[in-house]
């Protein structure tokens, strides 16, 4: 469901993204100039779980051998890799409601009803003109520990204020409406493997376009703790044995292409079912440190999976919230900022307690920021936004200065002081230790901020 008070264009963008990743639905008509979502046209195999939101889709991998997935997952688990968790705040999160420019002379005039009150105890240490809002206290705590890199004005040249197009640019890692695959999908195409669909994990009800790969398999599982296969009238212990037997059908030879494909599907899904089995139902005890709701539960189960060396490399998940805040922003933004960053603090603490925090980075992003001047109780689409890198290995130093409110761009928006494509290059090279050139078009032209601590 789209957040309330959002614009029609955002609602349409969400509909198109989901429809593009729904097997057999076809792609709805897209207005002239709008890009087709990354991953459009990818074939997938879908199996419904016990609950409405728990479908599993494996994208790609159609040429794999019969036992490839099972062996690939096992082999990858033997050598745990670094993990990037991409958290998307869809709708255009207002960065000035996380770090408020209370020291800027124009702030109070631009936001007469939405301005944050001055509180000297929440001053942002790297720029005293900025102040953490009370709702962002969890992020402030992690920043004080050196575990947050702040990018207060990130974006790209000649910003596009369409939700759909701007998000598309961020997803594909280039300013092109023709991009067909996600930047993380291209990373996996070049540096991933052909037999581990869990290397790219979309924890959404659709394939996150940033993970759309051209050559290797990736998976979409809305809630790993709810994934299961349902047969009317059959329950455990028979159910598990039955699916194991069905999975074994893949080992049987067949001269019929359709039958061989069906057997391959059975093998693939049973391999993933077996891998996710330890995280079903109450197998992962809920921690009261996580806020309630799907976002917290997803990250809680993800922490358990990473602790058990489930071979995930890139994860994409949407943070809930009414981020497209054209109206009623005073009543929604604080609630949503608090919920998102309280959940991410709980996730960080969970990773630390499990001893796996040093191999996980979280990248929080949104398609654009909001306009500095409020408008009828909300804010319109802007340009430069805020982004954050969270983790024990985050460098913890601000990237790009806050540009101030005195000199705005021609559309009265914040000016961009760092480019998201340079951030992607840094994540690829400094975190994953790979060359960014095959993944990010024009990679050589972007400055690489230092994001990862030595």
C-alpha positions as CSV (number, residue, x, y, z in Angstrom):
1,X,0.0,0.0,0.0
2,X,1.4,3.5,-0.8
3,X,1.8,5.9,2.1
4,X,-0.9,8.4,2.7
5,X,-0.3,12.0,1.6
6,X,2.0,10.9,-1.2
7,X,1.7,12.2,-4.7
8,X,0.1,10.3,-7.6
9,X,3.4,9.8,-9.3
10,X,4.8,8.0,-6.3
11,X,1.8,5.7,-6.2
12,X,2.2,4.9,-9.9
13,X,5.9,4.3,-9.5
14,X,5.4,1.7,-6.8
15,X,2.7,0.0,-8.9
16,X,5.0,-0.2,-11.9
17,X,8.0,-1.5,-9.9
18,X,5.9,-4.3,-8.4
19,X,4.2,-5.2,-11.6
20,X,7.4,-5.5,-13.5
21,X,8.5,-8.3,-11.1
22,X,5.3,-10.2,-11.1
23,X,5.3,-13.3,-13.3
24,X,2.8,-13.3,-16.1
25,X,1.3,-10.0,-15.3
26,X,2.9,-8.0,-18.1
27,X,4.2,-4.5,-17.7
28,X,1.6,-1.7,-17.5
29,X,1.9,1.2,-19.9
30,X,4.7,3.6,-18.9
31,X,4.6,7.3,-19.8
32,X,6.9,8.6,-22.5
33,X,10.4,9.1,-21.2
34,X,10.0,6.9,-18.1
35,X,12.4,4.0,-17.9
36,X,11.3,0.4,-17.7
37,X,12.2,-1.0,-14.2
38,X,15.4,-2.8,-14.0
39,X,14.8,-6.5,-14.2
40,X,11.8,-6.2,-16.5
41,X,11.5,-9.4,-18.5
42,X,13.5,-11.6,-16.2
43,X,12.0,-15.1,-16.0
44,X,11.2,-16.4,-12.6
45,X,9.9,-19.4,-10.8
46,X,7.5,-18.7,-8.0
47,X,6.2,-20.9,-5.1
48,X,3.6,-19.6,-2.7
49,X,4.2,-20.0,1.0
50,X,1.8,-20.4,3.9
51,X,1.2,-16.7,4.1
52,X,0.2,-14.1,1.5
53,X,3.5,-12.2,1.6
54,X,5.8,-15.1,1.7
55,X,6.4,-16.0,-1.9
56,X,9.8,-17.1,-3.1
57,X,11.0,-16.2,-6.5
58,X,14.3,-17.4,-8.0
59,X,15.3,-15.2,-10.9
60,X,17.8,-16.5,-13.5
61,X,19.8,-19.7,-13.2
62,X,17.8,-21.6,-15.8
63,X,20.9,-23.4,-17.2
64,X,22.1,-24.8,-13.9
65,X,22.7,-28.5,-13.5
66,X,20.4,-30.6,-11.4
67,X,22.3,-30.4,-8.1
68,X,23.9,-27.0,-8.6
69,X,21.9,-24.9,-6.1
70,X,22.3,-27.3,-3.2
71,X,26.1,-27.6,-3.8
72,X,26.5,-23.9,-4.6
73,X,24.8,-22.8,-1.3
74,X,26.9,-25.3,0.7
75,X,30.2,-24.2,-0.9
76,X,29.5,-20.5,-0.5
77,X,28.6,-21.0,3.2
78,X,32.0,-22.5,3.8
79,X,33.6,-19.2,3.0
80,X,31.6,-16.3,4.6
81,X,31.8,-13.1,2.6
82,X,31.3,-9.4,3.4
83,X,27.6,-8.4,3.1
84,X,26.0,-5.1,2.0
85,X,22.4,-4.5,3.2
86,X,20.7,-1.8,1.0
87,X,17.9,-0.1,2.9
88,X,15.6,2.0,0.7
89,X,13.4,4.8,2.0
90,X,11.0,5.0,-0.9
91,X,9.3,8.3,-1.6
92,X,12.0,10.8,-0.9
93,X,13.0,11.0,2.8
94,X,13.4,14.5,4.2
95,X,17.1,14.6,5.3
96,X,16.5,17.9,7.1
97,X,14.2,16.0,9.5
98,X,17.2,13.8,10.5
99,X,19.9,16.4,10.5
100,X,18.3,19.8,10.9
101,X,20.3,22.9,9.8
102,X,19.3,24.9,13.0
103,X,22.4,27.0,12.7
104,X,21.5,28.3,9.2
105,X,20.0,31.8,9.1
106,X,17.3,30.8,6.6
107,X,16.1,27.6,8.2
108,X,13.4,29.1,10.5
109,X,12.0,31.2,7.7
110,X,11.9,28.3,5.2
111,X,10.2,26.0,7.7
112,X,8.1,28.1,10.0
113,X,6.0,25.1,11.3
114,X,8.3,22.1,10.5
115,X,11.6,23.5,12.0
116,X,13.3,21.5,14.7
117,X,13.9,23.4,17.9
118,X,17.5,24.2,18.9
119,X,18.9,21.7,21.4
120,X,22.6,22.0,22.1
121,X,22.8,18.4,23.4
122,X,22.1,17.0,19.9
123,X,24.7,19.1,17.9
124,X,26.2,17.2,15.0
125,X,29.9,17.0,15.8
126,X,31.1,17.2,12.2
127,X,29.2,20.4,11.4
128,X,27.9,22.5,14.3
129,X,25.3,24.1,12.1
130,X,23.5,20.8,12.0
131,X,21.6,19.0,14.8
132,X,20.3,15.5,15.1
133,X,16.5,15.5,15.6
134,X,15.1,13.7,18.6
135,X,13.6,11.0,16.4
136,X,17.1,10.2,15.1
137,X,18.6,9.5,18.5
138,X,19.4,5.9,17.5
139,X,21.5,7.1,14.6
140,X,23.1,9.8,16.7
141,X,24.1,7.0,19.2
142,X,25.8,5.0,16.4
143,X,27.4,8.1,15.0
144,X,28.9,8.9,18.4
145,X,30.5,5.4,18.4
146,X,32.1,6.0,15.0
147,X,29.7,3.6,13.2
148,X,27.9,6.0,10.9
149,X,29.1,7.8,7.8
150,X,26.8,10.7,6.9
151,X,26.3,12.0,3.4
152,X,24.1,15.2,4.0
153,X,23.7,16.3,0.4
154,X,24.0,13.3,-2.0
155,X,22.6,13.0,-5.5
156,X,23.7,13.7,-9.1
157,X,24.0,16.5,-11.6
158,X,20.8,17.8,-13.2
159,X,18.5,16.1,-10.7
160,X,15.3,14.5,-11.9
161,X,12.4,15.0,-9.4
162,X,10.4,12.0,-10.7
163,X,10.2,9.3,-8.1
164,X,10.3,6.6,-10.8
165,X,13.2,8.0,-12.9
166,X,15.3,9.1,-10.0
167,X,15.0,5.8,-8.2
168,X,15.8,4.1,-11.5
169,X,19.1,6.0,-11.7
170,X,20.0,4.9,-8.2
171,X,19.0,1.3,-8.9
172,X,21.0,0.9,-12.1
173,X,24.0,3.0,-11.0
174,X,23.9,5.4,-14.0
175,X,21.9,8.3,-15.4
176,X,20.3,6.3,-18.2
177,X,16.7,5.4,-18.7
178,X,17.9,2.4,-20.8
179,X,19.5,0.6,-17.8
180,X,18.1,-2.9,-17.6
181,X,19.9,-4.4,-14.7
182,X,20.7,-3.2,-11.2
183,X,24.1,-2.1,-10.0
184,X,24.2,-4.9,-7.3
185,X,22.9,-7.3,-10.0
186,X,25.9,-6.4,-12.2
187,X,28.2,-6.8,-9.2
188,X,26.9,-10.3,-8.8
189,X,27.1,-11.0,-12.6
190,X,30.8,-10.1,-12.5
191,X,31.9,-11.3,-9.1
192,X,29.2,-13.7,-7.9
193,X,28.6,-17.3,-8.7
194,X,26.2,-19.2,-11.0
195,X,24.9,-21.6,-8.3
196,X,23.9,-19.6,-5.2
197,X,20.6,-17.8,-5.5
198,X,20.9,-16.5,-2.0
199,X,23.9,-14.3,-2.9
200,X,21.4,-11.6,-3.9
201,X,18.4,-11.5,-1.5
202,X,15.4,-9.2,-2.0
203,X,13.5,-9.1,1.3
204,X,10.5,-7.4,-0.4
205,X,7.3,-8.7,-2.1
206,X,9.0,-8.0,-5.4
207,X,12.4,-8.3,-6.9
208,X,14.3,-5.1,-5.8
209,X,15.5,-3.7,-9.2
210,X,19.0,-3.0,-7.8
211,X,19.5,-6.7,-7.5
212,X,18.3,-7.6,-11.0
213,X,21.1,-9.6,-12.6
214,X,21.6,-10.7,-16.2
215,X,23.5,-14.0,-15.7
216,X,23.4,-15.3,-12.1
217,X,20.5,-16.3,-9.9
218,X,19.1,-14.1,-7.2
219,X,16.2,-14.7,-4.9
220,X,13.2,-12.8,-3.5
221,X,11.8,-13.9,-0.1
222,X,9.6,-11.4,1.7
223,X,10.0,-13.0,5.2
224,X,12.5,-15.9,5.5
225,X,10.9,-16.9,8.8
226,X,7.6,-17.4,7.0
227,X,8.7,-19.2,3.9
228,X,7.2,-22.6,3.4
229,X,5.3,-24.7,0.9
230,X,1.7,-25.5,1.4
231,X,-0.3,-28.6,0.4
232,X,-3.9,-28.8,1.5
233,X,-4.4,-31.6,4.1
234,X,-0.7,-32.4,4.5
235,X,1.3,-31.3,7.5
236,X,4.6,-32.2,9.2
237,X,6.2,-34.6,9.7
238,X,4.9,-35.9,6.3
239,X,5.2,-32.5,4.6
240,X,8.9,-32.1,5.0
241,X,9.6,-35.7,3.9
242,X,7.3,-35.2,0.9
243,X,9.2,-32.1,-0.3
244,X,12.5,-33.7,0.2
245,X,11.3,-36.6,-2.0
246,X,10.0,-34.1,-4.6
247,X,13.3,-32.3,-4.6
248,X,15.0,-35.6,-5.2
249,X,13.1,-36.0,-8.5
250,X,15.5,-33.6,-10.0
251,X,18.1,-36.4,-10.1
252,X,16.0,-38.4,-12.4
253,X,16.9,-38.2,-16.1
254,X,14.4,-37.0,-18.7
255,X,14.5,-36.6,-22.4
256,X,11.5,-34.2,-22.3
257,X,12.7,-30.6,-21.9
258,X,9.5,-29.5,-20.0
259,X,9.7,-32.3,-17.5
260,X,13.5,-31.7,-17.0
261,X,12.8,-28.1,-16.3
262,X,10.0,-29.0,-13.8
263,X,12.4,-31.3,-12.0
264,X,15.0,-28.7,-11.9
265,X,12.6,-26.2,-10.3
266,X,11.7,-28.8,-7.6
267,X,15.4,-29.3,-6.8
268,X,16.1,-25.5,-6.6
269,X,13.2,-24.8,-4.3
270,X,13.8,-27.7,-2.0
271,X,17.4,-26.6,-1.6
272,X,16.3,-23.1,-0.6
273,X,13.5,-24.5,1.6
274,X,16.1,-26.6,3.4
275,X,18.5,-23.7,3.8
276,X,15.7,-21.5,5.3
277,X,14.2,-24.2,7.5
278,X,16.1,-23.2,10.7
279,X,14.6,-19.7,10.5
280,X,10.9,-20.7,10.4
281,X,8.3,-19.7,12.9
282,X,9.7,-19.4,16.4
283,X,13.0,-20.8,15.5
284,X,14.5,-17.3,15.8
285,X,13.3,-16.0,19.1
286,X,12.0,-12.4,18.8
287,X,14.1,-9.9,20.7
288,X,12.3,-7.0,22.5
289,X,15.1,-4.7,21.4
290,X,13.7,-4.7,17.8
291,X,10.6,-2.5,17.2
292,X,7.6,-4.5,16.2
293,X,6.7,-4.9,12.6
294,X,7.9,-6.7,9.5
295,X,11.0,-4.4,9.0
296,X,12.4,-5.4,12.4
297,X,11.5,-9.1,12.0
298,X,13.2,-9.2,8.6
299,X,16.4,-7.8,9.9
300,X,16.3,-10.0,13.0
301,X,16.0,-13.1,10.9
302,X,18.7,-11.8,8.5
303,X,21.1,-11.4,11.5
304,X,20.4,-15.0,12.5
305,X,21.0,-16.2,8.9
306,X,24.3,-14.3,8.6
307,X,25.4,-15.6,12.0
308,X,24.8,-19.1,10.6
309,X,26.9,-18.3,7.5
310,X,23.9,-18.4,5.1
311,X,25.8,-17.3,2.0
312,X,24.2,-13.9,1.4
313,X,26.3,-11.1,-0.2
314,X,23.8,-8.3,-1.1
315,X,20.5,-7.7,0.5
316,X,17.8,-5.2,-0.5
317,X,14.9,-4.2,1.9
318,X,12.5,-1.4,2.0
319,X,12.1,0.6,5.2
320,X,8.4,1.4,5.9
321,X,7.3,5.0,6.2
322,X,5.3,7.8,4.6
323,X,8.5,9.3,3.1
324,X,6.7,11.1,0.3
325,X,5.5,13.8,2.8
326,X,3.6,16.4,0.8
327,X,1.3,17.0,3.7
328,X,1.0,16.2,7.4
329,X,4.7,15.9,7.6
330,X,4.8,17.0,11.3
331,X,2.7,14.0,12.3
332,X,4.5,11.4,10.2
333,X,8.2,12.1,9.8
334,X,9.2,11.8,13.4
335,X,7.4,8.5,13.8
336,X,8.9,7.1,10.6
337,X,12.5,8.3,11.3
338,X,12.4,6.9,14.8
339,X,11.0,3.5,13.7
340,X,13.5,3.1,10.9
341,X,16.6,4.0,12.8
342,X,15.6,2.3,16.1
343,X,15.3,-0.8,14.0
344,X,18.7,-0.3,12.4
345,X,20.3,0.3,15.8
346,X,18.7,-3.0,17.0
347,X,20.1,-4.8,13.9
348,X,23.6,-3.4,14.6
349,X,23.5,-4.5,18.2
350,X,22.3,-7.9,17.2
351,X,25.1,-8.3,14.7
352,X,27.6,-7.2,17.3
353,X,26.2,-9.7,19.9
354,X,26.5,-12.5,17.3
355,X,30.1,-11.6,16.4
356,X,29.4,-10.9,12.7
357,X,29.2,-7.1,12.7
358,X,32.6,-6.7,11.1
359,X,31.4,-8.2,7.8
360,X,28.1,-6.3,7.4
361,X,27.6,-2.8,6.2
362,X,24.2,-1.1,5.9
363,X,23.6,1.5,3.1
364,X,20.5,3.7,3.7
365,X,19.3,5.7,0.7
366,X,16.4,7.5,-0.8
367,X,15.7,8.6,-4.4
368,X,16.0,12.4,-3.6
369,X,15.6,14.8,-0.7
370,X,12.8,17.3,0.0
371,X,12.7,21.0,-0.8
372,X,14.0,23.1,2.1
373,X,10.9,25.4,2.0
374,X,7.8,23.8,3.4
375,X,4.5,23.9,1.5
376,X,1.1,23.5,3.2
377,X,2.3,21.3,6.0
378,X,4.7,19.2,4.0
379,X,7.6,19.5,1.5
380,X,7.8,19.0,-2.2
381,X,10.3,16.9,-4.2
382,X,13.8,18.1,-3.9
383,X,17.3,17.2,-5.2
384,X,20.2,16.4,-2.8
385,X,19.2,14.0,0.0
386,X,20.7,12.3,2.9
387,X,22.3,8.8,2.9
388,X,24.1,6.8,5.6
389,X,26.6,4.0,5.8
390,X,26.2,2.1,9.1
391,X,28.5,-0.6,10.6
392,X,31.5,-1.2,12.8
393,X,33.7,-1.0,9.6
394,X,32.2,2.3,8.5
395,X,34.8,5.1,8.3
396,X,32.5,7.4,10.3
397,X,33.5,10.6,8.6
398,X,31.1,12.9,6.8
399,X,31.2,12.7,3.0
400,X,30.5,16.0,1.2
401,X,29.7,19.1,3.2
402,X,26.2,20.4,3.9
403,X,25.8,23.1,1.2
404,X,23.7,25.5,3.4
405,X,20.4,27.2,2.6
406,X,21.7,30.5,1.4
407,X,22.6,29.4,-2.1
408,X,20.2,26.8,-3.4
409,X,20.0,25.4,-7.0
410,X,17.8,27.0,-9.7
411,X,14.8,25.0,-8.5
412,X,15.3,26.2,-4.9
413,X,16.7,22.8,-3.8
414,X,19.8,21.8,-1.8
415,X,22.9,21.6,-4.0
416,X,24.6,18.2,-4.4
417,X,28.0,17.8,-2.7
418,X,28.6,14.1,-3.3
419,X,27.6,11.8,-6.2
420,X,25.9,8.5,-5.4
421,X,27.9,6.7,-8.2
422,X,31.1,7.6,-6.4
423,X,29.7,6.0,-3.3
424,X,28.9,2.9,-5.2
425,X,32.5,2.8,-6.5
426,X,33.8,3.1,-3.0
427,X,31.5,0.3,-1.7
428,X,32.6,-2.0,-4.5
429,X,36.3,-1.3,-4.1
430,X,36.7,-0.7,-0.4
431,X,34.1,-3.1,0.9
432,X,33.9,-5.9,-1.6
433,X,37.5,-5.5,-2.8
434,X,36.6,-5.6,-6.5
435,X,37.1,-3.3,-9.5
436,X,34.2,-0.9,-9.9
437,X,34.8,-0.3,-13.6
438,X,32.8,-3.3,-15.0
439,X,29.9,-2.4,-12.7
440,X,29.5,1.4,-12.7
441,X,29.6,3.0,-16.2
442,X,32.2,5.8,-16.3
443,X,33.6,4.7,-12.9
444,X,36.9,6.3,-13.5
445,X,35.3,9.8,-13.5
446,X,33.9,9.6,-10.0
447,X,35.8,10.6,-6.8
448,X,35.9,7.8,-4.3
449,X,35.1,8.9,-0.7
450,X,36.6,6.8,2.0
451,X,33.7,4.8,3.4
452,X,35.4,1.8,5.0
453,X,37.7,1.9,8.0
454,X,41.1,0.2,7.7
